[in-house]
Amino acid sequence: MQIYGTIGRYLAREVAQYTALGFAAAAPVVMIPNLLDRADEFLVAGMTARDQLDVALCVFPLVTAYALPIAFLFGVMMAIGRLSSDLEITALRSCGFGAGSILVPVLVLGVSISLLTSYLMIDVEPRAKRELIALGLRVASRGSLIEEGRFVSFGRRMIYAEHRQPDQRLRGVMISDSSDEERTFHVFAETGRFVFDHESGDLSLRLENGDLRMQPDPSSAFEEYRISFEEFDYSFLALQMGHGRLRYKMDQLGFGELREAVARLKAGERPRDLKYLVASVYETQIHRVLAVPMASALLALIGVPLGMNGYVRSRAWGMNLALVLLAGYYGLFVYLQEASRSGAAPPYLLIWIPNGILLLAGGALMWSARRIR
């Protein structure tokens, strides 16, 4: 029994070492696109080096949830493959350790990774994505949305201020608004003041002593006309990252909120705070965050026999094989996820099909490995 414990720890340590190596390679590949995903919004808001660090801290747990299964499958195949090529697997079998005995410590490690991934996807991921929203609002609230002497675009709107004071007072303000093609207008004001609303993401300007120049519809016979004003209030949605009347995306909802959304929609409600009004969309997300983390444990059933049967010849080959297997898994998963969201079949059937395939394939490979002497 003591010998088996020693062997089990040795196998788990080998797999963990290669998993760490695989994670170091896979994490940057997954992380960089996530960091760039909101780059435009944050740069418009005046992102600093500290803000970039905060974004990275929010994105890292999101990356871990998806990079860790890749790294684990790579680690399993590389560790078992090395032991097989060095004839250590043969030695273990000659001492009475079968394929099942070799699988157990690897499976325990896989279950541990599945539990960690579950926690990240169910609890940490929604909170991290909301924190990204809050971070964007904090950056914007510093007043860097409008910089003096610089034209700043917000979609089909453009704002220019000749001078900006620390108290958010502006001098020499120009606004060009073509958000409505039939009512394009320009605003020129001597002074003004702006306020950013944390709750809604709205940027409001109170302008003083200026002109509003309205551009008529090209098909209209009217010429451009001008309205002078002493005070003029102008506001619009500056960032698509607000709370309040802006609705959270589905992957920003916690597990309890997803279940509540399903219950409300099945009860016939049409909540204005939900982006989608179809219960199957939220049911699919519930099963997604439960099914995907289980892949790590099931991948142990795939990786151990592949390594024992000599399919892993090098690190590059092992990483490529891991990527191919996971690309097939996630590709099928994404296809079935879309079918589930559309209501083609109940989510509890479609979403779990890829896991079922992993279980059957792993069982077949383990049966094959057990017969090899």
N, C-alpha and C positions, 0 to 999 in steps of 0.2 A: 504493500500500500504506500509506503514511504517512497519506494522507487518510482511508482507511478506519479506521485505528487511531484517529485523532482523532474521527471520527464515532462509532465504537463506544464510546469513553470518554464522549463526550457523551451518548449514549443511555443508557448504564449509569448515569451520574450522575443523569440526570433520573429514571429509574426508582427509584434508591436514595433520592432525596430524597422522593418521594411515598410510597415504602415506609416510610420513617421516620415520615412524617406519619400514615400509616395505622396503624402500630404504636403510636404514641402514643395514638391513639383506641381501638384494639382491646384493648390490653393491660389497661387498668383494668377493662374489661367482663368479661374472662376472669379477671382476678386476684382481684377482690373476692369472688366466690362461693367460690374456693379458699381464701381467707383465712378465710372464715366457716365453712368445712367442718368444722374441728376446734375451733371457738371454744368450744363447750360444755365439751369435755374439758379444754382448757387453762385456761379460766376457773375450773373446779372446782379445778384444781391450783394456782391462784394466779399467773396470768401477769403478768409485769412488762413495762414498756416495752421493755427489752432483749430479752425473750423475743419480743415482737411483731416486733421488727426481725429476729431470727433466723428466725422463721417466714416473714417476707416474703422473706428471702434464699433460703430453701429453695423457696418457691413460685414465685419469679420465673423460674427456668429451666423449670419446668413450664409456666408461662404462655407463655413465649417459643416453645416447641415448637408450640403451637397457634395463637397469635396471629400469628406470623410469616407463615404461608401466606396468611392473610386479608389482612395488610398488603401482601404482595408482589403478590397479584392486583390489589388496589386500586391499588398503585403502577404496575403495568404499564399498566392501562387508563387511569389518569389521565395518565400521562406521554405515552403514545402518542396518547391522545385530544387532549391539548393540542397536541402537534406536528402532528396532523392538522388541527385547527381553525385553527392558525396557518399552514397551508399549508407547513409545513416538510417534512412527508412528501412532498408533491407536488414540492417542490424536490429532495429526495433522489432521488426516482424519476426526475426529469428528468436527474439526473446519473448515472444508471445503477445506483442502489441499489434493488434489488427488495425484496419482502417478506421473502425469506430473509435478505438482508443485514441488514435491520433486526432480524430475529428473533435472529440469532447472539449479539450482546452481551447481550441480555435473557435468552437461554437460558443463557449462561454464568453470569449472576448467579443465575438460578433454580437451576442445578445447585449453586452454592456454598451457597445457602440450604438446599437439600435435604441436602447433606452436613452442615451445621451442625445441622439438625433431626434427622438420623439420629443424630448424636453425642448430642444432648440426650435423645432418646427411648430409645436403646439403653443408654447409659452413665450419664448424669446423672440422668434421671428416677427410676430405682430407688434410687440413692444418696440423692437428695433426699428421697424418701418415707421411707426408713429413718432419715434424719437427723431428720425430723419426729417419728418414734417415739422416737428417742433424746432429742430435746429435751423431749418430754412427760415422759419418765422423769426427766430432770434437774430439771425444774420440780417434779415430785412429790417428788423426793428431798430437797428443801429443807424438807420438813415442812409445807408449806402446805396439804396435804390436810385437816388438822384444825386449825381455828383456835379459840382459846378464846372461849367465850361465843357460839358460833354453831352452829346445827344445819346439818350437812352431809349431803346425800343422795347415796347411791350406788345408784341403781336403787330397789329395794324395801328398802334398808337406810338407817338414819339414825343418825348419831353426834353426840353433844354432849359437850363437855368444858368444865367451868367454868373451869379454869386449865390452861395449857400452858407448860412451862418450856423453855428453849433446848436442853436435852439430851433433848427429846422425852418428858419425864415429864409425866403428866397427873394432874389431881385433879378429882374430881366428874364421873365418866364415866357416860354413859347411852347404851345401844345399843338400837335397835328394829329387829328383823329379821323381815320378813314375806316373805322370798324363797321360803319354803315355806308355802303357805297352810294346810297341815295342821299345821304346827309353828311358829306365830308365837311369838316370845319377846322378852322385854326383859331387859336386863342393867344393873344398877346397881352401880358400884364406887367405893370411896373414892379409890383411886389406880391408876395404870397407866402403861404405857410402850408406844410404838408404833414399828414399824420398817417401812420400805417396801423391798421386794425389787426391785432394778433388773431382774433377769433375768426374773421371772415377772409383774411388775405386781401382786403381792399386797401387801396391807396387813395386818400382823399386830399384834395388841394383846395384851399380857400384863397382865391386870387382877388387882388384889389387894383382898381384903376387900370382898366384895359379895354380891349376890343375883342369881340367875337365875330369872325368873318366866316360866313356860311357859303359853301360852294353849292350851287344849284345842280339839280339833275341835268345831265347833258341834253335830255329831250325836252327840258323845260325852257320856256321863253324868258324866264326871269334871269337877271344878271346877279352877280355876286352882291350880297348886301352885308352891311356891317352894323353891329349893335355895340354901343359903348356901355360899360358897366362900372359901377363903383365896387361891387362885390360879386363874385361868381364862384359857386361851389361845383367842383368837378371830382368825380370818384369813379373807380373801376377796379376790377379784379386784377391785381398786379401779379400775384403768384398763385399757381395751382397747387398750393400746399396748405391751405387753411383748414381750420376746424369748422365749427358752427354749421352754416348752411351748406358747406362743402361736405360731400359724403365720402366716408372712407372706402377704399377699395376692398375687395373681398379678402385679399391676403393680409390686410391690416386689421382684420377682426379676430378677436380671441376665440378660443374654442366655445366658451359659454355664449358669446355673442352670435356665433354661427348657429348654435342650436336654438337660440332665441329667435333668430331671423327665420329659421325653418318653421318654428311653431307659429310665428305671427303670419307668415305667408299661407300656411295651411289652414289657418283660422279665417282666411279671407281678407286680411288686412292688406293695404297697399301703402306701406310706410314710405314716407318721403326721404327718410334718412338712409335708405338702402338703394344702392346703385342698380341692382337687379331685382326684379319682382317675380322671379321664378324659383320655387323652393328647391328644385333639383340642382341648381347652381351651387347653393350653399350646402346641400347634402353631399355633393361631389367633393367640395372642399373639406368637409368633415372627414370623409373616408380617405381623402388624399393624405391628410396629415397623420392618419393612423396607418395607412398601408405603406407609404414610401419608407418610413424609418425601419420597417421590418425587413427591408431588402438586405441590410447589412448581415443580419443573422442568416438569412437564406443564402447569401453569397458564400458563406463558409461551406455550404454543401456543394457549391460549384468549384470553389478555389482549391479545396483540399484534394479531391480526386484529379483535377487537372494538373496540379503540381506533382502528385504521386505518379501520374502516368507519363511524365516527361514532356508535357506540352510547353513548359516554360524553359527556354534555352538561354535567355539573357534578360537583363533589366529592361532593355528597350522592347524586347518581345513581350515580356510580362506586362508592361504598361500598355502597349498597344492592344494586347488581348483583353486586358481589363476594360479599356475604353470601348472596344468593339462590343463586349458583352453588355456593358452599361448603356451604350448608345442604343442597342436593341431593346433593352428593358425600358428605358425612358422614352424611346420613340413610340413603342407600343402603348406605354402608359399615357403619353400625351394624346395619342389618337383616341384611346378609350375614354379619357377624361373629357374630351370635347363631345364625344358621343353621349356620355353620361349627362353633361350639362344641357344638352339639347333634349333630354328626356327619351332617348332611344331605348333605354332599358334602365332598371333601377340601379343607382350608384353602387349599392352593396354587392351587385353582381359584376359590373364592368370593371370597377376600380381594382378589384382583387384578382382579376385574371392574370396580370403579369406576375404577381407573387405566386399564384398557383402554378404557373409555368416554371418559375424558378424552383419551386418545391419538387415538382415532378422530375425536372431535368437533374437537379441535385441528387435526388433519390436514385435515379438511373445511373448516374456517374459513380455514386458511392457503392452501389451494387456491383458495378464493373470493377471498381478498385479493390473490393473485398475478394474478388475471385483471382486477382493477380498475385502470384507468389514470387 
